[in-house]
Amino acid sequence: MQKEDFKQILDVMDGLPVIIRTLDPPLHEFLPKEQEQIEELAKELGIDPDVLQKKVESLAEFNPMLGHRGCRL
């Protein structure tokens, strides 16, 4: 479905580098948000819940399209 779009992009770029990101989910959307979930995951990982809570908070993004993406699949 997107093959023709990609061809047109490459034609327009006329030999310049092109990066097409096909799957780039924002990590923060997959992390637990509720304290109970954070504690459960911390237990499974064998880490302090406060450490995990701080990591979750640090990865939150107001606008993920302008921030960093945590998953590169």
C-alpha positions as CSV (number, residue, x, y, z in Angstrom):
1,M,0.0,0.0,0.0
2,Q,2.9,2.4,0.8
3,K,5.3,1.2,-1.9
4,E,4.4,3.9,-4.4
5,D,4.6,6.6,-1.7
6,F,8.1,5.4,-0.8
7,K,9.1,5.4,-4.5
8,Q,7.9,9.0,-4.9
9,I,9.8,10.1,-1.8
10,L,13.0,8.5,-3.1
11,D,12.5,10.2,-6.5
12,V,12.0,13.6,-4.9
13,M,15.1,13.2,-2.7
14,D,17.1,12.5,-5.8
15,G,19.8,10.3,-4.2
16,L,19.9,12.0,-0.8
17,P,19.6,9.8,2.2
18,V,16.0,8.8,3.3
19,I,15.0,7.1,6.5
20,I,11.6,5.5,6.6
21,R,10.6,4.5,10.2
22,T,8.2,1.6,9.9
23,L,7.7,0.8,13.5
24,D,8.7,3.1,16.3
25,P,6.4,2.8,19.3
26,P,6.9,5.2,22.2
27,L,8.2,3.3,25.2
28,H,6.3,5.3,27.8
29,E,3.0,4.1,26.5
30,F,3.9,0.5,27.4
31,L,5.1,1.2,31.0
32,P,2.9,0.8,34.1
33,K,1.2,4.0,35.3
34,E,-0.5,2.8,38.5
35,Q,1.5,2.4,41.7
36,E,0.3,-1.2,42.1
37,Q,1.5,-2.1,38.6
38,I,4.8,-0.4,39.2
39,E,5.3,-2.4,42.4
40,E,4.4,-5.6,40.6
41,L,6.8,-5.0,37.7
42,A,9.6,-3.9,40.1
43,K,9.2,-7.1,42.0
44,E,9.4,-9.2,38.8
45,L,12.5,-7.3,37.7
46,G,14.1,-7.5,41.2
47,I,14.5,-3.7,41.6
48,D,13.3,-1.1,44.0
49,P,9.8,0.3,43.1
50,D,11.1,3.8,43.7
51,V,13.8,3.3,41.1
52,L,11.3,2.1,38.5
53,Q,8.8,4.9,39.4
54,K,11.5,7.5,38.7
55,K,12.4,5.8,35.4
56,V,8.8,5.7,34.3
57,E,8.5,9.4,35.2
58,S,11.6,10.3,33.3
59,L,10.4,8.6,30.1
60,A,7.0,10.3,30.0
61,E,6.7,12.7,27.1
62,F,4.3,15.6,26.6
63,N,4.5,15.2,22.8
64,P,6.2,11.9,21.8
65,M,6.6,13.1,18.2
66,L,9.0,15.8,19.5
67,G,10.7,13.7,22.1
68,H,12.7,10.6,22.2
69,R,11.3,7.2,21.3
70,G,12.2,4.3,23.6
71,C,11.6,1.3,21.3
72,R,13.2,0.7,18.0
73,L,11.9,-2.6,16.6
